[in-house]
């Protein structure tokens, strides 16, 4: 799976601390290396239905997937 900055992605798991669910769509805004060699992560910006930003969250790469063509 190839992921690019500013690509729309889907969550693969629930993030209850942010009121987000698997399948929610977000925009990938940055990649981050794990500070102690664990799984790398990324920052996502989540928007509501009218395009307002509602959250910026950090998640492991395994928590997202590219949207199908």
Secondary structure, DSSP 8 states (H G I E B T S, - for coil): ----TT-EEEESS-BGGGTB-TT-EEEEEEEE--TTSS--EEEEEEE-TTS-EEEEEEEEGGGEEE---
